[in-house]
Amino acid sequence: MRPTDIQTIGEEIAIKWDDGIETFISLESLRQYCPCAGCKGEMDVMGNLHKGPEIKLTPRSYILLRIDNIGGYGLQPLWGDGHNSGIFSFPMIRKIGDEQQNK
């Protein structure tokens, strides 16, 4: 499962996959699902979640400046506030899109 086309359309990202499925995700949702340790925290070996202080999101936080392919497994967005440490695996992006579609 790999994207064949990625476009920002208004306040959404549209992804066409190599199996013909199209995924539409609001930029706000994509940012809120950011999987990086700064946004979601990280687990230690004992299973304890460690999180830093809450990240204050501003309107610039939802502006997608670009999105880069990472290897053959994911995408890394660069947001208007400079945040770029979240790497979204392709299955994760599909899942987010499916959840959005079923709302």
MARBA-3410 file (N, C-alpha, C, O; in Angstrom, 1 decimal):
103
0.8,-1.2,0.0,0.0,0.0,0.0,0.9,1.2,0.0,1.6,1.5,1.0 ~ 0.8,2.0,-1.1,1.6,3.2,-1.2,0.8,4.3,-1.9,-0.1,4.0,-2.8 ~ 1.0,5.5,-1.6,0.3,6.6,-2.3,0.9,6.8,-3.7,2.1,6.7,-3.9 ~ 0.0,7.1,-4.6,0.4,7.4,-6.0,0.3,8.8,-6.3,0.8,9.4,-7.2 ~ -0.6,9.5,-5.5,-0.8,11.0,-5.6,-1.2,11.6,-4.3,-2.0,11.0,-3.6
-0.6,12.7,-3.9,-0.9,13.4,-2.7,-1.1,14.8,-3.1,-0.2,15.5,-3.7 ~ -2.3,15.4,-2.6,-2.5,16.8,-2.9,-3.2,17.4,-1.7,-4.0,16.8,-1.0 ~ -2.9,18.7,-1.5,-3.6,19.5,-0.5,-4.7,20.2,-1.2,-4.5,20.9,-2.2 ~ -6.0,20.0,-0.8,-7.1,20.6,-1.4,-7.9,21.4,-0.3,-8.6,20.8,0.5 ~ -7.7,22.7,-0.3,-8.4,23.5,0.7,-7.8,23.1,2.1,-6.6,23.2,2.3
-8.7,22.6,2.9,-8.3,22.3,4.3,-8.2,20.8,4.5,-8.3,20.3,5.6 ~ -8.0,20.1,3.4,-7.8,18.6,3.5,-6.6,18.1,2.7,-6.1,18.9,1.8 ~ -6.2,17.0,3.0,-5.2,16.3,2.2,-5.9,15.1,1.5,-6.6,14.4,2.1 ~ -5.6,15.0,0.2,-6.2,13.9,-0.6,-5.1,13.0,-1.0,-4.1,13.4,-1.5 ~ -5.3,11.7,-0.7,-4.2,10.7,-1.1,-4.9,9.6,-1.9,-5.9,9.0,-1.5
-4.3,9.4,-3.1,-4.8,8.3,-3.9,-3.7,7.1,-3.7,-2.5,7.4,-3.8 ~ -4.2,6.0,-3.4,-3.4,4.8,-3.1,-3.2,3.9,-4.4,-4.0,4.0,-5.3 ~ -2.2,3.1,-4.4,-2.0,2.2,-5.5,-3.0,1.1,-5.7,-3.0,0.4,-6.7 ~ -4.0,1.0,-4.7,-5.1,0.0,-4.9,-6.3,0.7,-5.4,-7.4,0.1,-5.4 ~ -6.2,2.0,-5.7,-7.3,2.8,-6.3,-8.2,3.5,-5.2,-9.0,4.4,-5.6
-8.0,3.3,-4.0,-8.7,3.9,-2.9,-8.2,5.4,-2.8,-7.0,5.6,-2.9 ~ -9.2,6.3,-2.5,-8.8,7.7,-2.2,-9.1,8.0,-0.7,-10.2,7.6,-0.2 ~ -8.2,8.6,-0.1,-8.4,9.0,1.3,-8.4,10.5,1.4,-7.5,11.2,0.8 ~ -9.3,11.1,2.2,-9.4,12.5,2.4,-9.4,12.7,4.0,-10.2,12.1,4.7 ~ -8.4,13.5,4.4,-8.2,13.8,5.8,-8.1,15.3,6.0,-7.4,16.0,5.3
-8.9,15.8,7.0,-8.7,17.2,7.3,-7.4,17.5,7.8,-6.8,16.7,8.6 ~ -6.8,18.6,7.5,-5.5,19.0,8.0,-5.5,19.1,9.5,-4.5,18.7,10.2 ~ -6.6,19.6,10.1,-6.7,19.6,11.5,-6.6,18.2,12.2,-5.9,18.0,13.2 ~ -7.3,17.3,11.6,-7.3,15.9,12.1,-5.9,15.3,12.0,-5.4,14.7,12.9 ~ -5.3,15.5,10.8,-3.9,15.0,10.6,-2.9,15.5,11.7,-2.2,14.7,12.2
-3.0,16.8,11.9,-2.1,17.3,12.9,-2.4,16.8,14.3,-1.5,16.5,15.1 ~ -3.7,16.6,14.6,-4.1,16.1,16.0,-3.7,14.7,16.2,-3.5,14.2,17.3 ~ -3.5,13.9,15.1,-3.1,12.5,15.2,-1.5,12.4,15.2,-1.0,11.3,15.1 ~ -0.8,13.5,15.2,0.6,13.4,15.1,1.2,12.4,16.1,1.0,12.5,17.3 ~ 1.9,11.4,15.5,2.4,10.3,16.4,3.8,10.6,17.1,4.3,9.7,17.7
4.3,11.8,16.9,5.7,12.0,17.5,5.7,12.0,19.0,4.6,12.1,19.6 ~ 6.8,11.7,19.6,6.9,11.7,21.1,6.6,13.0,21.7,6.0,13.0,22.8 ~ 6.8,14.1,21.0,6.5,15.4,21.6,5.0,15.6,21.7,4.5,16.3,22.6 ~ 4.2,15.1,20.8,2.8,15.2,20.8,2.1,14.1,21.6,1.2,14.4,22.3 ~ 2.5,12.9,21.4,1.8,11.8,22.0,2.5,11.2,23.2,1.9,10.4,23.9
3.7,11.6,23.4,4.5,11.0,24.5,5.2,9.7,24.0,5.1,9.3,22.8 ~ 5.9,9.1,24.9,6.6,7.8,24.6,6.6,6.9,25.8,6.6,7.4,26.9 ~ 6.6,5.6,25.5,6.6,4.6,26.6,8.0,4.2,27.0,8.8,4.1,26.1 ~ 8.2,4.0,28.3,9.4,3.4,28.7,9.3,1.9,28.7,8.2,1.4,28.4 ~ 10.4,1.2,29.1,10.3,-0.2,29.0,9.3,-0.9,30.0,9.0,-2.0,29.9
8.9,-0.1,31.0,7.9,-0.6,32.0,6.5,-0.3,31.5,5.5,-0.7,32.2 ~ 6.3,0.3,30.4,5.0,0.6,29.9,4.4,1.9,30.4,3.2,2.2,30.2 ~ 5.2,2.8,31.0,4.8,4.0,31.5,4.9,5.1,30.4,5.9,5.2,29.8 ~ 3.8,5.9,30.2,3.8,6.9,29.2,4.4,8.2,29.8,4.0,8.6,30.9 ~ 5.4,8.8,29.1,6.0,10.0,29.5,5.7,11.1,28.4,6.0,10.9,27.3
5.1,12.2,28.9,4.8,13.3,28.0,5.4,14.6,28.5,5.4,14.8,29.7 ~ 5.7,15.4,27.6,6.2,16.7,27.9,5.0,17.6,28.2,3.8,17.2,28.2 ~ 5.2,18.9,28.3,4.1,19.9,28.5,3.2,19.9,27.2,3.7,19.6,26.1 ~ 2.0,20.2,27.4,1.0,20.3,26.3,1.5,21.3,25.3,1.9,22.4,25.6 ~ 1.4,20.9,24.0,1.8,21.7,22.9,0.6,22.6,22.6,-0.5,22.1,22.2
0.8,23.9,22.6,-0.3,24.9,22.3,-0.3,25.0,20.7,0.6,25.4,20.1 ~ -1.5,24.6,20.1,-1.6,24.7,18.7,-2.3,26.0,18.3,-3.2,26.5,19.0 ~ -1.8,26.6,17.3,-2.3,27.9,16.8,-2.9,27.7,15.4,-2.7,26.6,14.8 ~ -3.5,28.6,14.8,-3.9,28.5,13.4,-2.8,28.0,12.4,-3.1,27.3,11.5 ~ -1.6,28.5,12.7,-0.5,28.1,11.8,-0.1,26.6,12.0,0.5,26.0,11.1
-0.5,26.0,13.1,-0.3,24.6,13.3,-1.0,23.7,12.4,-0.6,22.5,12.2 ~ -2.0,24.2,11.7,-2.8,23.4,10.8,-2.6,23.7,9.3,-3.3,23.3,8.4 ~ -1.5,24.5,9.1,-1.2,24.9,7.7,-0.1,23.9,7.2,1.0,23.8,7.8 ~ -0.4,23.1,6.2,0.6,22.1,5.7,1.4,22.8,4.7,1.0,23.2,3.6 ~ 2.7,22.9,5.0,3.7,23.5,4.0,4.2,22.5,3.0,4.3,22.8,1.8
4.4,21.3,3.4,4.8,20.2,2.5,4.7,18.9,3.2,4.6,18.8,4.5 ~ 4.7,17.8,2.4,4.7,16.5,3.0,5.7,15.6,2.3,5.6,15.5,1.0 ~ 6.6,15.0,3.0,7.7,14.2,2.4,7.5,12.7,2.5,7.0,12.3,3.6 ~ 7.9,12.0,1.5,7.9,10.5,1.6,9.1,10.1,2.5,10.2,10.7,2.4 ~ 8.9,9.2,3.4,9.9,8.7,4.2,10.1,7.2,3.9,9.3,6.4,4.2
11.2,6.9,3.3,11.5,5.5,2.8,10.3,5.0,2.0,9.7,5.8,1.2 ~ 9.9,3.8,2.2,8.8,3.2,1.5,7.6,2.9,2.4,6.8,2.1,2.2 ~ 7.6,3.6,3.6,6.7,3.3,4.6,5.8,4.4,5.2,4.8,4.2,5.9 ~ 6.1,5.7,4.9,5.4,6.7,5.5,5.6,8.1,5.0,6.3,8.3,4.0 ~ 4.9,9.1,5.6,4.9,10.5,5.2,5.2,11.3,6.4,4.8,11.0,7.5
6.0,12.4,6.2,6.3,13.3,7.2,5.9,14.8,6.8,6.5,15.3,5.9 ~ 4.9,15.3,7.5,4.4,16.7,7.2,5.3,17.7,7.8,5.9,17.5,8.9 ~ 5.4,18.9,7.2,6.0,20.1,7.7,4.9,21.1,7.9,4.2,21.4,6.9 ~ 4.6,21.5,9.1,3.5,22.4,9.4,3.9,23.8,9.5,5.1,24.1,9.7 ~ 3.0,24.7,9.4,3.3,26.1,9.4,3.9,26.7,10.6,4.6,27.7,10.6
3.8,26.0,11.7,4.5,26.4,13.0,5.9,25.8,13.1,6.5,25.9,14.2 ~ 6.3,25.1,12.1,7.7,24.5,12.1,7.7,23.0,12.5,8.8,22.4,12.5 ~ 6.6,22.5,13.1,6.6,21.1,13.6,6.8,20.2,12.4,6.1,20.3,11.4 ~ 7.7,19.2,12.5,8.0,18.2,11.5,8.5,16.9,12.0,9.1,16.1,11.2 ~ 8.3,16.6,13.3,8.9,15.4,13.8,7.9,14.2,13.7,8.3,13.1,14.1
6.7,14.3,13.3,5.8,13.2,13.2,5.9,12.5,11.9,5.8,13.1,10.8 ~ 6.1,11.2,11.9,6.1,10.3,10.7,4.9,9.4,10.8,4.8,8.6,11.7 ~ 4.1,9.6,9.8,2.8,8.8,9.7,3.1,7.6,8.8,3.4,7.8,7.6 ~ 2.9,6.4,9.3,3.0,5.2,8.4,1.9,5.2,7.5,0.8,5.8,7.8 ~ 2.0,4.5,6.3,0.9,4.4,5.4,-0.3,3.8,6.0,-1.4,4.3,5.8
-0.2,2.7,6.7,-1.4,2.1,7.4,-2.1,3.0,8.3,-3.3,3.1,8.4 ~ -1.3,3.8,9.1,-1.9,4.8,10.0,-2.7,5.8,9.3,-3.8,6.2,9.7 ~ -2.1,6.3,8.1,-2.9,7.3,7.4,-4.2,6.8,6.8,-5.2,7.4,6.9 ~ -4.1,5.5,6.3,-5.3,4.9,5.8,-6.4,4.8,6.9,-7.6,5.0,6.7 ~ -5.9,4.4,8.1,-6.8,4.2,9.3,-7.5,5.6,9.6,-8.7,5.6,9.9
-6.7,6.6,9.7,-7.2,8.0,10.0,-8.3,8.3,8.9,-9.3,8.9,9.3 ~ -8.0,8.1,7.7,-8.9,8.4,6.6,-10.2,7.6,6.7,-11.3,8.1,6.5 ~ -10.1,6.3,7.1,-11.3,5.5,7.2,-12.1,6.0,8.4,-13.3,6.0,8.3 ~ -11.5,6.4,9.5,-12.2,6.9,10.6,-12.9,8.2,10.2,-14.1,8.4,10.6 ~ -12.3,9.1,9.5,-12.9,10.3,9.0,-14.1,10.0,8.1,-15.1,10.7,8.3
-14.0,9.1,7.3,-15.0,8.8,6.3,-16.2,8.2,7.0,-17.4,8.4,6.6 ~ -16.0,7.5,8.1,-17.1,6.8,8.9,-17.7,7.7,9.9,-18.6,7.2,10.7 ~ -17.3,8.9,10.0,-17.9,9.9,11.0,-19.3,10.3,10.6,-20.0,11.1,11.3
END
